[in-house]
Amino acid sequence: MKGDRVEIVVDAGDTTRTYEIVATRSGRRVEISVGRGVVEVVEVTRTGVPVRTARFMASRVLALVEHPAAALPLDDEREDRSRGRAPGDR
């Protein structure tokens, strides 16, 4: 969902580099896959079409941090809040 973000910290020899992949538009998400020594981070559309791809050697990746977008409250919780009740109170 829009706002999903993944930070990748990579060993670049004598220093580290940080890369960030963000789901930039509504309906897009960020997917991560690891296999055969490669870490792949892809921003994809609702239908699964890749928009942006970043690939890193797994041996060079120091950290992979996922920052999910803030989830909206469920419909019941929004209704309770509009009536002045705490979620779950009936």
HTML snippet that shows the backbone in 3Dmol.js (N, CA, C, O; Angstrom):
<script src="https://3Dmol.org/build/3Dmol-min.js"></script>
<div id="view" style="width:600px;height:400px;position:relative"></div>
<script>
const pdb = `
ATOM      1  N   MET A   1       0.832  -1.172   0.000  1.00  0.00           N
ATOM      2  CA  MET A   1       0.000   0.000   0.000  1.00  0.00           C
ATOM      3  C   MET A   1       0.878   1.236   0.000  1.00  0.00           C
ATOM      4  O   MET A   1       2.032   1.180   0.424  1.00  0.00           O
ATOM      5  N   LYS A   2       0.350   2.334  -0.464  1.00  0.00           N
ATOM      6  CA  LYS A   2       1.137   3.555  -0.542  1.00  0.00           C
ATOM      7  C   LYS A   2       1.731   3.865   0.821  1.00  0.00           C
ATOM      8  O   LYS A   2       1.028   3.833   1.831  1.00  0.00           O
ATOM      9  N   GLY A   3       3.007   4.160   0.852  1.00  0.00           N
ATOM     10  CA  GLY A   3       3.682   4.448   2.105  1.00  0.00           C
ATOM     11  C   GLY A   3       4.555   3.315   2.591  1.00  0.00           C
ATOM     12  O   GLY A   3       5.412   3.525   3.449  1.00  0.00           O
ATOM     13  N   ASP A   4       4.356   2.091   2.055  1.00  0.00           N
ATOM     14  CA  ASP A   4       5.265   0.994   2.393  1.00  0.00           C
ATOM     15  C   ASP A   4       6.674   1.421   2.012  1.00  0.00           C
ATOM     16  O   ASP A   4       6.887   2.027   0.962  1.00  0.00           O
ATOM     17  N   ARG A   5       7.632   1.099   2.873  1.00  0.00           N
ATOM     18  CA  ARG A   5       8.997   1.530   2.613  1.00  0.00           C
ATOM     19  C   ARG A   5       9.953   0.463   3.097  1.00  0.00           C
ATOM     20  O   ARG A   5       9.723  -0.156   4.136  1.00  0.00           O
ATOM     21  N   VAL A   6      11.034   0.238   2.344  1.00  0.00           N
ATOM     22  CA  VAL A   6      12.060  -0.714   2.734  1.00  0.00           C
ATOM     23  C   VAL A   6      13.409  -0.012   2.643  1.00  0.00           C
ATOM     24  O   VAL A   6      13.742   0.584   1.618  1.00  0.00           O
ATOM     25  N   GLU A   7      14.180  -0.089   3.722  1.00  0.00           N
ATOM     26  CA  GLU A   7      15.538   0.448   3.733  1.00  0.00           C
ATOM     27  C   GLU A   7      16.515  -0.716   3.646  1.00  0.00           C
ATOM     28  O   GLU A   7      16.349  -1.728   4.328  1.00  0.00           O
ATOM     29  N   ILE A   8      17.536  -0.570   2.804  1.00  0.00           N
ATOM     30  CA  ILE A   8      18.550  -1.603   2.645  1.00  0.00           C
ATOM     31  C   ILE A   8      19.901  -0.961   2.933  1.00  0.00           C
ATOM     32  O   ILE A   8      20.277   0.019   2.290  1.00  0.00           O
ATOM     33  N   VAL A   9      20.626  -1.509   3.894  1.00  0.00           N
ATOM     34  CA  VAL A   9      21.971  -1.020   4.221  1.00  0.00           C
ATOM     35  C   VAL A   9      22.961  -2.024   3.645  1.00  0.00           C
ATOM     36  O   VAL A   9      22.904  -3.216   3.946  1.00  0.00           O
ATOM     37  N   VAL A  10      23.881  -1.517   2.800  1.00  0.00           N
ATOM     38  CA  VAL A  10      24.798  -2.370   2.060  1.00  0.00           C
ATOM     39  C   VAL A  10      26.234  -2.003   2.394  1.00  0.00           C
ATOM     40  O   VAL A  10      26.575  -0.824   2.495  1.00  0.00           O
ATOM     41  N   ASP A  11      27.081  -3.025   2.566  1.00  0.00           N
ATOM     42  CA  ASP A  11      28.517  -2.837   2.772  1.00  0.00           C
ATOM     43  C   ASP A  11      29.137  -2.453   1.436  1.00  0.00           C
ATOM     44  O   ASP A  11      29.071  -3.223   0.478  1.00  0.00           O
ATOM     45  N   ALA A  12      29.741  -1.264   1.366  1.00  0.00           N
ATOM     46  CA  ALA A  12      30.343  -0.787   0.124  1.00  0.00           C
ATOM     47  C   ALA A  12      31.854  -0.633   0.299  1.00  0.00           C
ATOM     48  O   ALA A  12      32.428   0.394  -0.063  1.00  0.00           O
ATOM     49  N   GLY A  13      32.478  -1.646   0.848  1.00  0.00           N
ATOM     50  CA  GLY A  13      33.926  -1.594   1.067  1.00  0.00           C
ATOM     51  C   GLY A  13      34.256  -0.924   2.380  1.00  0.00           C
ATOM     52  O   GLY A  13      34.026  -1.499   3.445  1.00  0.00           O
ATOM     53  N   ASP A  14      34.795   0.290   2.323  1.00  0.00           N
ATOM     54  CA  ASP A  14      35.185   0.995   3.539  1.00  0.00           C
ATOM     55  C   ASP A  14      34.053   1.818   4.146  1.00  0.00           C
ATOM     56  O   ASP A  14      34.251   2.463   5.176  1.00  0.00           O
ATOM     57  N   THR A  15      32.873   1.810   3.533  1.00  0.00           N
ATOM     58  CA  THR A  15      31.738   2.570   4.029  1.00  0.00           C
ATOM     59  C   THR A  15      30.452   1.758   3.830  1.00  0.00           C
ATOM     60  O   THR A  15      30.481   0.655   3.285  1.00  0.00           O
ATOM     61  N   THR A  16      29.346   2.311   4.273  1.00  0.00           N
ATOM     62  CA  THR A  16      28.048   1.672   4.034  1.00  0.00           C
ATOM     63  C   THR A  16      27.182   2.630   3.225  1.00  0.00           C
ATOM     64  O   THR A  16      27.335   3.850   3.298  1.00  0.00           O
ATOM     65  N   ARG A  17      26.285   2.056   2.468  1.00  0.00           N
ATOM     66  CA  ARG A  17      25.336   2.855   1.696  1.00  0.00           C
ATOM     67  C   ARG A  17      23.935   2.412   2.059  1.00  0.00           C
ATOM     68  O   ARG A  17      23.685   1.229   2.287  1.00  0.00           O
ATOM     69  N   THR A  18      23.025   3.365   2.111  1.00  0.00           N
ATOM     70  CA  THR A  18      21.633   3.073   2.431  1.00  0.00           C
ATOM     71  C   THR A  18      20.766   3.390   1.220  1.00  0.00           C
ATOM     72  O   THR A  18      20.847   4.479   0.651  1.00  0.00           O
ATOM     73  N   TYR A  19      19.947   2.438   0.839  1.00  0.00           N
ATOM     74  CA  TYR A  19      19.014   2.603  -0.265  1.00  0.00           C
ATOM     75  C   TYR A  19      17.607   2.480   0.292  1.00  0.00           C
ATOM     76  O   TYR A  19      17.381   1.795   1.289  1.00  0.00           O
ATOM     77  N   GLU A  20      16.666   3.146  -0.355  1.00  0.00           N
ATOM     78  CA  GLU A  20      15.286   3.129   0.106  1.00  0.00           C
ATOM     79  C   GLU A  20      14.362   2.919  -1.088  1.00  0.00           C
ATOM     80  O   GLU A  20      14.453   3.634  -2.086  1.00  0.00           O
ATOM     81  N   ILE A  21      13.477   1.938  -0.981  1.00  0.00           N
ATOM     82  CA  ILE A  21      12.459   1.686  -1.995  1.00  0.00           C
ATOM     83  C   ILE A  21      11.112   1.978  -1.348  1.00  0.00           C
ATOM     84  O   ILE A  21      10.801   1.443  -0.284  1.00  0.00           O
ATOM     85  N   VAL A  22      10.311   2.829  -1.991  1.00  0.00           N
ATOM     86  CA  VAL A  22       9.044   3.273  -1.419  1.00  0.00           C
ATOM     87  C   VAL A  22       7.912   3.011  -2.401  1.00  0.00           C
ATOM     88  O   VAL A  22       8.064   3.224  -3.604  1.00  0.00           O
ATOM     89  N   ALA A  23       6.772   2.547  -1.883  1.00  0.00           N
ATOM     90  CA  ALA A  23       5.564   2.426  -2.694  1.00  0.00           C
ATOM     91  C   ALA A  23       5.013   3.838  -2.859  1.00  0.00           C
ATOM     92  O   ALA A  23       4.437   4.396  -1.926  1.00  0.00           O
ATOM     93  N   THR A  24       5.191   4.413  -4.047  1.00  0.00           N
ATOM     94  CA  THR A  24       4.948   5.840  -4.252  1.00  0.00           C
ATOM     95  C   THR A  24       3.506   6.215  -4.570  1.00  0.00           C
ATOM     96  O   THR A  24       3.109   7.363  -4.368  1.00  0.00           O
ATOM     97  N   ARG A  25       2.725   5.272  -5.059  1.00  0.00           N
ATOM     98  CA  ARG A  25       1.358   5.596  -5.448  1.00  0.00           C
ATOM     99  C   ARG A  25       0.367   4.657  -4.783  1.00  0.00           C
ATOM    100  O   ARG A  25       0.733   3.588  -4.296  1.00  0.00           O
ATOM    101  N   SER A  26      -0.886   5.069  -4.771  1.00  0.00           N
ATOM    102  CA  SER A  26      -1.936   4.267  -4.161  1.00  0.00           C
ATOM    103  C   SER A  26      -2.059   2.921  -4.861  1.00  0.00           C
ATOM    104  O   SER A  26      -2.051   2.855  -6.090  1.00  0.00           O
ATOM    105  N   GLY A  27      -2.173   1.846  -4.079  1.00  0.00           N
ATOM    106  CA  GLY A  27      -2.332   0.514  -4.630  1.00  0.00           C
ATOM    107  C   GLY A  27      -1.029  -0.222  -4.871  1.00  0.00           C
ATOM    108  O   GLY A  27      -1.043  -1.420  -5.155  1.00  0.00           O
ATOM    109  N   ARG A  28       0.088   0.464  -4.765  1.00  0.00           N
ATOM    110  CA  ARG A  28       1.371  -0.211  -4.963  1.00  0.00           C
ATOM    111  C   ARG A  28       1.890  -0.741  -3.645  1.00  0.00           C
ATOM    112  O   ARG A  28       1.526  -0.254  -2.575  1.00  0.00           O
ATOM    113  N   ARG A  29       2.751  -1.752  -3.735  1.00  0.00           N
ATOM    114  CA  ARG A  29       3.336  -2.343  -2.535  1.00  0.00           C
ATOM    115  C   ARG A  29       4.789  -2.691  -2.821  1.00  0.00           C
ATOM    116  O   ARG A  29       5.230  -2.671  -3.970  1.00  0.00           O
ATOM    117  N   VAL A  30       5.517  -3.005  -1.776  1.00  0.00           N
ATOM    118  CA  VAL A  30       6.926  -3.367  -1.901  1.00  0.00           C
ATOM    119  C   VAL A  30       7.067  -4.824  -1.484  1.00  0.00           C
ATOM    120  O   VAL A  30       6.637  -5.212  -0.398  1.00  0.00           O
ATOM    121  N   GLU A  31       7.678  -5.638  -2.364  1.00  0.00           N
ATOM    122  CA  GLU A  31       7.892  -7.053  -2.082  1.00  0.00           C
ATOM    123  C   GLU A  31       9.382  -7.340  -2.006  1.00  0.00           C
ATOM    124  O   GLU A  31      10.186  -6.731  -2.712  1.00  0.00           O
ATOM    125  N   ILE A  32       9.737  -8.284  -1.130  1.00  0.00           N
ATOM    126  CA  ILE A  32      11.139  -8.657  -0.930  1.00  0.00           C
ATOM    127  C   ILE A  32      11.281 -10.145  -1.189  1.00  0.00           C
ATOM    128  O   ILE A  32      10.453 -10.945  -0.753  1.00  0.00           O
ATOM    129  N   SER A  33      12.340 -10.510  -1.902  1.00  0.00           N
ATOM    130  CA  SER A  33      12.632 -11.927  -2.089  1.00  0.00           C
ATOM    131  C   SER A  33      14.131 -12.141  -1.948  1.00  0.00           C
ATOM    132  O   SER A  33      14.939 -11.294  -2.329  1.00  0.00           O
ATOM    133  N   VAL A  34      14.483 -13.295  -1.392  1.00  0.00           N
ATOM    134  CA  VAL A  34      15.888 -13.652  -1.197  1.00  0.00           C
ATOM    135  C   VAL A  34      16.095 -15.037  -1.788  1.00  0.00           C
ATOM    136  O   VAL A  34      15.354 -15.970  -1.481  1.00  0.00           O
ATOM    137  N   GLY A  35      17.096 -15.162  -2.627  1.00  0.00           N
ATOM    138  CA  GLY A  35      17.373 -16.467  -3.209  1.00  0.00           C
ATOM    139  C   GLY A  35      18.635 -16.438  -4.043  1.00  0.00           C
ATOM    140  O   GLY A  35      18.933 -15.446  -4.709  1.00  0.00           O
ATOM    141  N   ARG A  36      19.380 -17.542  -4.002  1.00  0.00           N
ATOM    142  CA  ARG A  36      20.601 -17.708  -4.782  1.00  0.00           C
ATOM    143  C   ARG A  36      21.594 -16.572  -4.587  1.00  0.00           C
ATOM    144  O   ARG A  36      22.249 -16.133  -5.532  1.00  0.00           O
ATOM    145  N   GLY A  37      21.695 -16.106  -3.362  1.00  0.00           N
ATOM    146  CA  GLY A  37      22.693 -15.086  -3.047  1.00  0.00           C
ATOM    147  C   GLY A  37      22.315 -13.675  -3.468  1.00  0.00           C
ATOM    148  O   GLY A  37      23.168 -12.787  -3.493  1.00  0.00           O
ATOM    149  N   VAL A  38      21.045 -13.458  -3.801  1.00  0.00           N
ATOM    150  CA  VAL A  38      20.592 -12.138  -4.237  1.00  0.00           C
ATOM    151  C   VAL A  38      19.367 -11.720  -3.429  1.00  0.00           C
ATOM    152  O   VAL A  38      18.436 -12.505  -3.246  1.00  0.00           O
ATOM    153  N   VAL A  39      19.375 -10.479  -2.949  1.00  0.00           N
ATOM    154  CA  VAL A  39      18.214  -9.887  -2.289  1.00  0.00           C
ATOM    155  C   VAL A  39      17.576  -8.963  -3.313  1.00  0.00           C
ATOM    156  O   VAL A  39      18.240  -8.084  -3.863  1.00  0.00           O
ATOM    157  N   GLU A  40      16.286  -9.160  -3.571  1.00  0.00           N
ATOM    158  CA  GLU A  40      15.584  -8.350  -4.562  1.00  0.00           C
ATOM    159  C   GLU A  40      14.417  -7.643  -3.897  1.00  0.00           C
ATOM    160  O   GLU A  40      13.591  -8.276  -3.239  1.00  0.00           O
ATOM    161  N   VAL A  41      14.350  -6.325  -4.070  1.00  0.00           N
ATOM    162  CA  VAL A  41      13.265  -5.514  -3.527  1.00  0.00           C
ATOM    163  C   VAL A  41      12.554  -4.880  -4.714  1.00  0.00           C
ATOM    164  O   VAL A  41      13.177  -4.194  -5.524  1.00  0.00           O
ATOM    165  N   VAL A  42      11.231  -5.114  -4.817  1.00  0.00           N
ATOM    166  CA  VAL A  42      10.483  -4.679  -5.990  1.00  0.00           C
ATOM    167  C   VAL A  42       9.248  -3.901  -5.569  1.00  0.00           C
ATOM    168  O   VAL A  42       8.509  -4.324  -4.681  1.00  0.00           O
ATOM    169  N   GLU A  43       9.029  -2.754  -6.216  1.00  0.00           N
ATOM    170  CA  GLU A  43       7.773  -2.029  -6.067  1.00  0.00           C
ATOM    171  C   GLU A  43       6.856  -2.537  -7.170  1.00  0.00           C
ATOM    172  O   GLU A  43       7.207  -2.466  -8.347  1.00  0.00           O
ATOM    173  N   VAL A  44       5.682  -3.050  -6.801  1.00  0.00           N
ATOM    174  CA  VAL A  44       4.760  -3.624  -7.781  1.00  0.00           C
ATOM    175  C   VAL A  44       3.390  -2.960  -7.697  1.00  0.00           C
ATOM    176  O   VAL A  44       3.009  -2.413  -6.662  1.00  0.00           O
ATOM    177  N   THR A  45       2.656  -3.019  -8.814  1.00  0.00           N
ATOM    178  CA  THR A  45       1.304  -2.476  -8.864  1.00  0.00           C
ATOM    179  C   THR A  45       0.322  -3.498  -8.302  1.00  0.00           C
ATOM    180  O   THR A  45       0.719  -4.590  -7.894  1.00  0.00           O
ATOM    181  N   ARG A  46      -0.944  -3.145  -8.281  1.00  0.00           N
ATOM    182  CA  ARG A  46      -1.980  -4.060  -7.785  1.00  0.00           C
ATOM    183  C   ARG A  46      -2.021  -5.357  -8.570  1.00  0.00           C
ATOM    184  O   ARG A  46      -2.309  -6.416  -8.013  1.00  0.00           O
ATOM    185  N   THR A  47      -1.732  -5.277  -9.867  1.00  0.00           N
ATOM    186  CA  THR A  47      -1.795  -6.469 -10.717  1.00  0.00           C
ATOM    187  C   THR A  47      -0.502  -7.264 -10.710  1.00  0.00           C
ATOM    188  O   THR A  47      -0.419  -8.306 -11.360  1.00  0.00           O
ATOM    189  N   GLY A  48       0.517  -6.794  -9.984  1.00  0.00           N
ATOM    190  CA  GLY A  48       1.766  -7.526  -9.876  1.00  0.00           C
ATOM    191  C   GLY A  48       2.828  -7.137 -10.884  1.00  0.00           C
ATOM    192  O   GLY A  48       3.860  -7.802 -10.986  1.00  0.00           O
ATOM    193  N   VAL A  49       2.590  -6.067 -11.630  1.00  0.00           N
ATOM    194  CA  VAL A  49       3.572  -5.596 -12.612  1.00  0.00           C
ATOM    195  C   VAL A  49       4.684  -4.820 -11.883  1.00  0.00           C
ATOM    196  O   VAL A  49       4.397  -3.859 -11.170  1.00  0.00           O
ATOM    197  N   PRO A  50       5.936  -5.228 -12.058  1.00  0.00           N
ATOM    198  CA  PRO A  50       7.025  -4.518 -11.389  1.00  0.00           C
ATOM    199  C   PRO A  50       7.217  -3.113 -11.958  1.00  0.00           C
ATOM    200  O   PRO A  50       7.212  -2.912 -13.173  1.00  0.00           O
ATOM    201  N   VAL A  51       7.385  -2.152 -11.058  1.00  0.00           N
ATOM    202  CA  VAL A  51       7.602  -0.764 -11.448  1.00  0.00           C
ATOM    203  C   VAL A  51       9.074  -0.405 -11.276  1.00  0.00           C
ATOM    204  O   VAL A  51       9.680   0.222 -12.145  1.00  0.00           O
ATOM    205  N   ARG A  52       9.632  -0.809 -10.152  1.00  0.00           N
ATOM    206  CA  ARG A  52      11.019  -0.490  -9.830  1.00  0.00           C
ATOM    207  C   ARG A  52      11.636  -1.688  -9.123  1.00  0.00           C
ATOM    208  O   ARG A  52      11.001  -2.292  -8.259  1.00  0.00           O
ATOM    209  N   THR A  53      12.857  -2.033  -9.479  1.00  0.00           N
ATOM    210  CA  THR A  53      13.527  -3.191  -8.894  1.00  0.00           C
ATOM    211  C   THR A  53      14.916  -2.803  -8.417  1.00  0.00           C
ATOM    212  O   THR A  53      15.628  -2.054  -9.085  1.00  0.00           O
ATOM    213  N   ALA A  54      15.292  -3.321  -7.254  1.00  0.00           N
ATOM    214  CA  ALA A  54      16.656  -3.145  -6.741  1.00  0.00           C
ATOM    215  C   ALA A  54      17.178  -4.521  -6.353  1.00  0.00           C
ATOM    216  O   ALA A  54      16.498  -5.269  -5.651  1.00  0.00           O
ATOM    217  N   ARG A  55      18.382  -4.860  -6.807  1.00  0.00           N
ATOM    218  CA  ARG A  55      18.997  -6.154  -6.487  1.00  0.00           C
ATOM    219  C   ARG A  55      20.339  -5.924  -5.813  1.00  0.00           C
ATOM    220  O   ARG A  55      21.114  -5.054  -6.211  1.00  0.00           O
ATOM    221  N   PHE A  56      20.600  -6.728  -4.779  1.00  0.00           N
ATOM    222  CA  PHE A  56      21.832  -6.617  -4.016  1.00  0.00           C
ATOM    223  C   PHE A  56      22.390  -8.005  -3.754  1.00  0.00           C
ATOM    224  O   PHE A  56      21.631  -8.964  -3.609  1.00  0.00           O
ATOM    225  N   MET A  57      23.702  -8.118  -3.693  1.00  0.00           N
ATOM    226  CA  MET A  57      24.327  -9.376  -3.306  1.00  0.00           C
ATOM    227  C   MET A  57      24.030  -9.603  -1.832  1.00  0.00           C
ATOM    228  O   MET A  57      24.280  -8.725  -1.007  1.00  0.00           O
ATOM    229  N   ALA A  58      23.504 -10.763  -1.498  1.00  0.00           N
ATOM    230  CA  ALA A  58      23.097 -11.049  -0.123  1.00  0.00           C
ATOM    231  C   ALA A  58      24.274 -10.958   0.842  1.00  0.00           C
ATOM    232  O   ALA A  58      24.092 -10.576   1.999  1.00  0.00           O
ATOM    233  N   SER A  59      25.463 -11.297   0.391  1.00  0.00           N
ATOM    234  CA  SER A  59      26.641 -11.249   1.273  1.00  0.00           C
ATOM    235  C   SER A  59      27.025  -9.822   1.632  1.00  0.00           C
ATOM    236  O   SER A  59      27.756  -9.613   2.601  1.00  0.00           O
ATOM    237  N   ARG A  60      26.552  -8.832   0.878  1.00  0.00           N
ATOM    238  CA  ARG A  60      26.865  -7.416   1.140  1.00  0.00           C
ATOM    239  C   ARG A  60      25.776  -6.693   1.928  1.00  0.00           C
ATOM    240  O   ARG A  60      26.004  -5.588   2.419  1.00  0.00           O
ATOM    241  N   VAL A  61      24.596  -7.301   2.056  1.00  0.00           N
ATOM    242  CA  VAL A  61      23.495  -6.651   2.762  1.00  0.00           C
ATOM    243  C   VAL A  61      23.718  -6.780   4.261  1.00  0.00           C
ATOM    244  O   VAL A  61      23.823  -7.885   4.794  1.00  0.00           O
ATOM    245  N   LEU A  62      23.790  -5.632   4.935  1.00  0.00           N
ATOM    246  CA  LEU A  62      23.975  -5.610   6.390  1.00  0.00           C
ATOM    247  C   LEU A  62      22.634  -5.576   7.119  1.00  0.00           C
ATOM    248  O   LEU A  62      22.481  -6.201   8.169  1.00  0.00           O
ATOM    249  N   ALA A  63      21.668  -4.853   6.567  1.00  0.00           N
ATOM    250  CA  ALA A  63      20.361  -4.729   7.217  1.00  0.00           C
ATOM    251  C   ALA A  63      19.284  -4.506   6.167  1.00  0.00           C
ATOM    252  O   ALA A  63      19.510  -3.861   5.143  1.00  0.00           O
ATOM    253  N   LEU A  64      18.120  -5.051   6.444  1.00  0.00           N
ATOM    254  CA  LEU A  64      16.953  -4.879   5.598  1.00  0.00           C
ATOM    255  C   LEU A  64      15.807  -4.532   6.539  1.00  0.00           C
ATOM    256  O   LEU A  64      15.360  -5.379   7.312  1.00  0.00           O
ATOM    257  N   VAL A  65      15.330  -3.294   6.478  1.00  0.00           N
ATOM    258  CA  VAL A  65      14.333  -2.812   7.427  1.00  0.00           C
ATOM    259  C   VAL A  65      13.045  -2.495   6.683  1.00  0.00           C
ATOM    260  O   VAL A  65      13.036  -1.677   5.763  1.00  0.00           O
ATOM    261  N   GLU A  66      11.956  -3.146   7.086  1.00  0.00           N
ATOM    262  CA  GLU A  66      10.656  -2.897   6.478  1.00  0.00           C
ATOM    263  C   GLU A  66       9.870  -1.918   7.341  1.00  0.00           C
ATOM    264  O   GLU A  66       9.769  -2.088   8.556  1.00  0.00           O
ATOM    265  N   HIS A  67       9.316  -0.893   6.704  1.00  0.00           N
ATOM    266  CA  HIS A  67       8.473   0.088   7.378  1.00  0.00           C
ATOM    267  C   HIS A  67       7.098   0.034   6.727  1.00  0.00           C
ATOM    268  O   HIS A  67       6.879   0.692   5.711  1.00  0.00           O
ATOM    269  N   PRO A  68       6.165  -0.734   7.286  1.00  0.00           N
ATOM    270  CA  PRO A  68       4.833  -0.803   6.671  1.00  0.00           C
ATOM    271  C   PRO A  68       4.093   0.519   6.854  1.00  0.00           C
ATOM    272  O   PRO A  68       4.317   1.246   7.821  1.00  0.00           O
ATOM    273  N   ALA A  69       3.217   0.809   5.914  1.00  0.00           N
ATOM    274  CA  ALA A  69       2.393   2.011   6.014  1.00  0.00           C
ATOM    275  C   ALA A  69       1.425   1.842   7.173  1.00  0.00           C
ATOM    276  O   ALA A  69       1.047   0.725   7.528  1.00  0.00           O
ATOM    277  N   ALA A  70       1.035   2.951   7.748  1.00  0.00           N
ATOM    278  CA  ALA A  70       0.082   2.904   8.859  1.00  0.00           C
ATOM    279  C   ALA A  70      -1.249   2.373   8.351  1.00  0.00           C
ATOM    280  O   ALA A  70      -1.792   2.888   7.372  1.00  0.00           O
ATOM    281  N   ALA A  71      -1.772   1.360   9.001  1.00  0.00           N
ATOM    282  CA  ALA A  71      -3.033   0.747   8.584  1.00  0.00           C
ATOM    283  C   ALA A  71      -4.199   1.595   9.062  1.00  0.00           C
ATOM    284  O   ALA A  71      -4.152   2.197  10.135  1.00  0.00           O
ATOM    285  N   LEU A  72      -5.241   1.633   8.252  1.00  0.00           N
ATOM    286  CA  LEU A  72      -6.456   2.338   8.644  1.00  0.00           C
ATOM    287  C   LEU A  72      -7.238   1.460   9.615  1.00  0.00           C
ATOM    288  O   LEU A  72      -7.186   0.234   9.515  1.00  0.00           O
ATOM    289  N   PRO A  73      -7.963   2.069  10.555  1.00  0.00           N
ATOM    290  CA  PRO A  73      -8.766   1.258  11.464  1.00  0.00           C
ATOM    291  C   PRO A  73      -9.890   0.557  10.707  1.00  0.00           C
ATOM    292  O   PRO A  73     -10.329   1.011   9.651  1.00  0.00           O
ATOM    293  N   LEU A  74     -10.343  -0.555  11.270  1.00  0.00           N
ATOM    294  CA  LEU A  74     -11.450  -1.295  10.678  1.00  0.00           C
ATOM    295  C   LEU A  74     -12.716  -0.454  10.714  1.00  0.00           C
ATOM    296  O   LEU A  74     -12.820   0.476  11.514  1.00  0.00           O
ATOM    297  N   ASP A  75     -13.676  -0.771   9.858  1.00  0.00           N
ATOM    298  CA  ASP A  75     -14.913   0.005   9.784  1.00  0.00           C
ATOM    299  C   ASP A  75     -15.618   0.083  11.125  1.00  0.00           C
ATOM    300  O   ASP A  75     -16.140   1.139  11.482  1.00  0.00           O
ATOM    301  N   ASP A  76     -15.645  -1.029  11.890  1.00  0.00           N
ATOM    302  CA  ASP A  76     -16.305  -1.035  13.196  1.00  0.00           C
ATOM    303  C   ASP A  76     -15.630  -0.060  14.149  1.00  0.00           C
ATOM    304  O   ASP A  76     -16.306   0.639  14.904  1.00  0.00           O
ATOM    305  N   GLU A  77     -14.300  -0.007  14.119  1.00  0.00           N
ATOM    306  CA  GLU A  77     -13.580   0.890  15.009  1.00  0.00           C
ATOM    307  C   GLU A  77     -13.835   2.349  14.640  1.00  0.00           C
ATOM    308  O   GLU A  77     -13.956   3.193  15.528  1.00  0.00           O
ATOM    309  N   ARG A  78     -13.917   2.661  13.342  1.00  0.00           N
ATOM    310  CA  ARG A  78     -14.212   4.036  12.923  1.00  0.00           C
ATOM    311  C   ARG A  78     -15.599   4.442  13.382  1.00  0.00           C
ATOM    312  O   ARG A  78     -15.805   5.573  13.821  1.00  0.00           O
ATOM    313  N   GLU A  79     -16.556   3.522  13.282  1.00  0.00           N
ATOM    314  CA  GLU A  79     -17.924   3.809  13.697  1.00  0.00           C
ATOM    315  C   GLU A  79     -17.972   4.052  15.203  1.00  0.00           C
ATOM    316  O   GLU A  79     -18.638   4.983  15.656  1.00  0.00           O
ATOM    317  N   ASP A  80     -17.269   3.220  15.991  1.00  0.00           N
ATOM    318  CA  ASP A  80     -17.246   3.384  17.439  1.00  0.00           C
ATOM    319  C   ASP A  80     -16.646   4.732  17.815  1.00  0.00           C
ATOM    320  O   ASP A  80     -17.155   5.412  18.706  1.00  0.00           O
ATOM    321  N   ARG A  81     -15.583   5.118  17.152  1.00  0.00           N
ATOM    322  CA  ARG A  81     -14.936   6.392  17.477  1.00  0.00           C
ATOM    323  C   ARG A  81     -15.838   7.567  17.150  1.00  0.00           C
ATOM    324  O   ARG A  81     -15.834   8.569  17.865  1.00  0.00           O
ATOM    325  N   SER A  82     -16.614   7.456  16.074  1.00  0.00           N
ATOM    326  CA  SER A  82     -17.513   8.549  15.709  1.00  0.00           C
ATOM    327  C   SER A  82     -18.642   8.683  16.727  1.00  0.00           C
ATOM    328  O   SER A  82     -19.219   9.762  16.865  1.00  0.00           O
ATOM    329  N   ARG A  83     -18.968   7.603  17.443  1.00  0.00           N
ATOM    330  CA  ARG A  83     -20.010   7.638  18.471  1.00  0.00           C
ATOM    331  C   ARG A  83     -19.449   7.913  19.858  1.00  0.00           C
ATOM    332  O   ARG A  83     -20.196   7.938  20.837  1.00  0.00           O
ATOM    333  N   GLY A  84     -18.134   8.119  19.951  1.00  0.00           N
ATOM    334  CA  GLY A  84     -17.531   8.431  21.244  1.00  0.00           C
ATOM    335  C   GLY A  84     -17.237   7.235  22.103  1.00  0.00           C
ATOM    336  O   GLY A  84     -17.013   7.388  23.304  1.00  0.00           O
ATOM    337  N   ARG A  85     -17.230   6.027  21.529  1.00  0.00           N
ATOM    338  CA  ARG A  85     -16.928   4.817  22.292  1.00  0.00           C
ATOM    339  C   ARG A  85     -15.526   4.337  21.956  1.00  0.00           C
ATOM    340  O   ARG A  85     -15.006   4.598  20.871  1.00  0.00           O
ATOM    341  N   ALA A  86     -14.938   3.646  22.886  1.00  0.00           N
ATOM    342  CA  ALA A  86     -13.647   3.027  22.653  1.00  0.00           C
ATOM    343  C   ALA A  86     -13.840   1.770  21.800  1.00  0.00           C
ATOM    344  O   ALA A  86     -14.866   1.101  21.928  1.00  0.00           O
ATOM    345  N   PRO A  87     -12.879   1.433  20.936  1.00  0.00           N
ATOM    346  CA  PRO A  87     -13.015   0.215  20.140  1.00  0.00           C
ATOM    347  C   PRO A  87     -13.223  -1.010  21.020  1.00  0.00           C
ATOM    348  O   PRO A  87     -12.506  -1.203  22.001  1.00  0.00           O
ATOM    349  N   GLY A  88     -14.186  -1.824  20.676  1.00  0.00           N
ATOM    350  CA  GLY A  88     -14.451  -3.044  21.430  1.00  0.00           C
ATOM    351  C   GLY A  88     -15.542  -2.897  22.475  1.00  0.00           C
ATOM    352  O   GLY A  88     -16.098  -3.905  22.909  1.00  0.00           O
ATOM    353  N   ASP A  89     -15.875  -1.664  22.905  1.00  0.00           N
ATOM    354  CA  ASP A  89     -16.954  -1.452  23.861  1.00  0.00           C
ATOM    355  C   ASP A  89     -18.292  -1.576  23.154  1.00  0.00           C
ATOM    356  O   ASP A  89     -18.478  -0.998  22.083  1.00  0.00           O
ATOM    357  N   ARG A  90     -19.223  -2.316  23.730  1.00  0.00           N
ATOM    358  CA  ARG A  90     -20.553  -2.482  23.111  1.00  0.00           C
ATOM    359  C   ARG A  90     -21.618  -2.128  24.086  1.00  0.00           C
ATOM    360  O   ARG A  90     -22.803  -2.201  23.760  1.00  0.00           O
TER     361      ARG A  90
END
`;
const viewer = $3Dmol.createViewer("view");
viewer.addModel(pdb, "pdb");
viewer.setStyle({}, {cartoon: {color: "spectrum"}});
viewer.zoomTo();
viewer.render();
</script>
